Amino acid sequence: MLQTAQVHNATQTDLAYQKCINPACGATYDARSVRTACDRCGDLLDIAYDWDRAAVPSKLSDFESTWSQRTDPVRFSGVWRFHELLPFAPQKDLVTVGEGQTLLQQADRVGQFVGMNDGQLFLQYEGMNPSGSFKDNGMCAAVTHANLMGAKRAACASTGNTSASLALYCSATNLMKAVIFIGSGKISYGKLSQALDYGALTIQIAGDFDDAMIRVRQVSQELGIYLVNSVNPFRLEGQKTIMFRVLEALRWQVPDWIVVPGGNLGNSSAFGKAFIELHQHGLIDRIPRLAVINAAGADTLYELFERRGVRWNGGQVGMDPIVQYNDEMDRHSKKADTIASAIEINRPVNLKKCLRALDAMNGVVRQVSDQEILDAKARVGAGGFGCEPASAASVAGAKLLRREGVIAPSDRVVCILTGHELKDPTATVAYHTTDQDVFNKTLGSRGVKKASFANRAVAVPNELDDIIKTIQLYA
């Protein structure tokens, strides 16, 4: 069995400990215990540190010294080379498969589409991770903790990327067995193929992600399986490092905006925690603004934050609007529905942590249609960085905020591309296809009326002259 002993007063010898996010509760627990919620009040947990005893550098540029240590697998990792900012495990126990070798790319062509001045829009391309998505940043941290706890099995509910990442880490390290829960018809073949190929036990239930999340939590509790969904606070520690790499690529200068898709809200929560901590350490002099972008077919955060006024409020989140909205979704049997399957989630587990991030980062929330997402995705692809549909929500959201005048054309904006294009090739092909039936079946049913930036194949007779004429005409 996994160790789950309750410790309400973390020992002073521990550098890291778990802490309830509710300031009115403030319960603490040993880092060497497994839990996904506070035993006292039921709220989410953070990983907290005794920073006075931690080896935090005096300035962020001190991390550049780790570049010369890249033959060490830990320092090669784009997560663990920042180990001093997430020191919950000894360096000798860190698990890595080479995650975090990602790029921040200046993207002027995409910036023109968004409405930005040249040199002001950047794409953080997390699709370069080993499993093809940002999930590896957090998974290496979660698997590290799971291994410390002696776990033999690790489980998740997934729309695809989490399952692919967990399956990869379990297979590549041979430390534990992966058990993944997916909903019926709610996962792309690109992602499902990874979980199957990597040898995970894949359980498909009748229902969507929210249903799978309920079941995986029940099963993990019943069987003592280590849960790696983003309700796990250790996973979010790894996801903080996406922001460290953004700052690294910008030569430690803070951008004006971070724009990120909003699904289960793990990334936005982790980003907020990262910047809060960096500011507290005096490593940055200001905190950027945050924009979280929902798909219109899965817009719980937008509904609660922008329409119903739910706020962090110093940790005293008003629960009545949240309960009422959840009840409304139940009464109307409302299910999340968007082509951006990675963010097709109605009940985000990190809602409160995201509200905290929005508060700390003076954030906004917007929703964009599937049409806007796919058009933005096509522009990202035309700029040389293919991404899955959910990733493009960040670019579509930046375009919307620019149109509203919330983002200025001179602002420095970083859009997070969360997953690789080949995670969901079906949507890409359907957008660019000449086959109207394929377009209608895949995209038309979701309200997508046209492919504004389609790059369609040109049919030509198998004759040399015709081929040459076509190339001269189009290229």
DANOR-V65131 format. One record per backbone hydrogen bond with DSSP energy under -1.0 kcal/mol. CO is the residue of the C=O (numbers start at 1). NH is the residue of the N-H. E is the energy in kcal/mol with one decimal. If there is no record, write none. Layout:
CO&NH&E + CO&NH&E
This chain:
3&34&-1.5 + 8&28&-1.4 + 11&14&-1.5 + 15&50&-2.6 + 17&48&-3.2 + 18&29&-3.0 + 19&46&-3.1 + 22&25&-1.8 + 22&26&-2.2 + 27&20&-2.7 + 29&18&-3.2 + 31&33&-1.2 + 38&42&-1.6 + 43&38&-3.0 + 44&21&-2.3 + 46&19&-2.4 + 48&17&-2.4 + 49&51&-1.4 + 50&53&-1.8 + 54&56&-1.5 + 59&62&-1.7 + 60&63&-2.1 + 61&64&-1.7 + 62&65&-1.5 + 63&66&-1.8 + 64&67&-1.4 + 66&69&-1.8 + 69&72&-2.2 + 72&76&-2.1 + 73&77&-1.5 + 77&81&-1.5 + 79&82&-1.6 + 80&83&-1.8 + 82&85&-2.7 + 83&86&-1.8 + 86&88&-1.6 + 90&93&-1.7 + 91&94&-1.2 + 99&78&-3.2 + 100&102&-1.7 + 103&125&-3.0 + 105&123&-2.6 + 107&111&-2.3 + 108&112&-2.2 + 109&113&-1.4 + 110&114&-2.2 + 111&115&-2.3 + 111&116&-3.4 + 117&120&-1.5 + 120&413&-3.0 + 121&107&-2.5 + 122&415&-2.9 + 123&105&-2.8 + 124&126&-1.2 + 124&417&-2.8 + 126&129&-1.5 + 129&132&-1.7 + 132&420&-2.7 + 133&136&-1.2 + 134&137&-1.9 + 135&139&-2.6 + 136&140&-1.9 + 138&142&-2.5 + 139&143&-3.1 + 140&144&-1.5 + 141&145&-2.1 + 142&146&-2.8 + 143&147&-2.5 + 144&148&-1.9 + 145&149&-1.7 + 146&151&-2.6 + 147&150&-1.3 + 152&177&-2.6 + 153&226&-2.0 + 154&179&-2.5 + 155&228&-2.7 + 156&181&-2.7 + 160&164&-2.0 + 161&165&-2.3 + 162&166&-2.9 + 163&167&-2.5 + 164&168&-2.0 + 165&169&-2.5 + 166&170&-2.5 + 167&171&-2.3 + 168&172&-3.3 + 169&173&-1.8 + 170&174&-1.5 + 177&154&-2.6 + 178&201&-2.7 + 179&156&-1.6 + 180&203&-3.2 + 181&158&-2.2 + 182&205&-2.5 + 183&186&-1.1 + 188&192&-2.6 + 189&193&-2.7 + 191&195&-1.6 + 192&196&-2.3 + 193&197&-2.4 + 194&198&-2.5 + 195&200&-2.1 + 196&199&-1.2 + 201&180&-2.9 + 203&182&-2.3 + 207&184&-1.6 + 208&212&-2.4 + 209&213&-2.7 + 210&214&-1.7 + 211&215&-1.9 + 212&216&-2.6 + 213&217&-1.7 + 214&218&-1.7 + 215&219&-2.9 + 216&220&-2.4 + 217&221&-1.8 + 218&222&-2.4 + 219&223&-2.8 + 220&224&-1.2 + 220&225&-1.3 + 226&155&-2.9 + 229&232&-2.8 + 232&236&-1.0 + 234&238&-1.2 + 235&239&-1.4 + 236&240&-1.0 + 238&241&-1.2 + 239&242&-1.2 + 240&243&-1.4 + 241&245&-2.3 + 242&246&-1.7 + 243&247&-2.4 + 244&248&-2.2 + 245&249&-2.5 + 246&250&-1.7 + 247&252&-4.0 + 248&251&-1.4 + 256&289&-2.7 + 257&414&-2.2 + 258&291&-2.6 + 259&416&-2.5 + 260&293&-2.5 + 264&350&-1.5 + 265&269&-1.5 + 266&270&-2.7 + 267&271&-3.0 + 268&272&-2.0 + 269&273&-2.1 + 270&274&-2.5 + 271&275&-2.3 + 272&276&-2.4 + 273&277&-2.4 + 274&278&-2.5 + 275&279&-2.2 + 276&280&-2.2 + 277&281&-2.2 + 278&283&-2.4 + 289&258&-2.4 + 290&364&-2.2 + 291&260&-2.6 + 292&366&-2.1 + 293&262&-2.9 + 294&368&-2.0 + 295&298&-2.2 + 297&337&-2.4 + 299&303&-2.7 + 300&304&-2.6 + 301&305&-3.1 + 302&306&-1.9 + 302&307&-1.1 + 303&308&-1.3 + 304&310&-2.9 + 312&315&-1.2 + 313&316&-1.7 + 315&317&-1.3 + 319&323&-2.8 + 320&324&-2.7 + 321&325&-2.2 + 322&326&-2.4 + 323&327&-2.3 + 324&328&-2.2 + 325&329&-2.3 + 326&330&-2.0 + 327&331&-2.8 + 328&332&-2.1 + 329&334&-2.7 + 330&333&-1.1 + 339&341&-1.9 + 340&343&-2.1 + 341&344&-1.5 + 343&345&-1.9 + 348&351&-1.1 + 350&354&-2.5 + 351&355&-2.3 + 352&356&-1.9 + 353&357&-2.0 + 354&358&-2.8 + 355&359&-1.9 + 356&360&-2.5 + 357&361&-2.3 + 358&363&-3.1 + 364&292&-2.3 + 366&294&-3.2 + 368&296&-2.6 + 369&373&-2.3 + 370&374&-2.6 + 371&375&-2.2 + 372&376&-2.2 + 373&377&-2.4 + 374&378&-2.1 + 375&379&-1.6 + 376&380&-2.4 + 377&381&-2.5 + 378&382&-2.3 + 379&383&-1.1 + 380&385&-1.8 + 381&384&-1.9 + 388&392&-1.2 + 390&393&-1.2 + 391&394&-1.7 + 392&396&-2.7 + 393&397&-2.5 + 394&398&-2.2 + 395&399&-2.3 + 396&400&-2.0 + 397&401&-2.6 + 398&402&-2.3 + 399&403&-2.4 + 400&404&-2.0 + 401&406&-1.8 + 401&407&-1.5 + 408&411&-1.5 + 409&117&-2.5 + 412&256&-1.9 + 412&257&-2.0 + 413&122&-2.5 + 414&259&-2.9 + 415&124&-2.7 + 417&126&-2.5 + 418&134&-2.2 + 419&388&-1.6 + 420&423&-1.6 + 421&424&-1.4 + 425&429&-2.8 + 426&430&-2.4 + 427&431&-1.8 + 428&432&-1.7 + 429&433&-1.2 + 435&439&-2.1 + 436&440&-2.8 + 437&441&-2.4 + 438&442&-2.3 + 439&443&-2.9 + 439&444&-2.0 + 440&445&-1.3 + 443&446&-1.9 + 443&448&-1.7 + 444&447&-1.7 + 451&454&-1.5 + 461&463&-2.5 + 463&467&-2.2 + 464&468&-2.6 + 465&469&-2.5 + 466&470&-2.0 + 467&471&-2.2 + 468&472&-2.4 + 469&473&-1.8 + 470&474&-2.5 + 471&475&-2.5
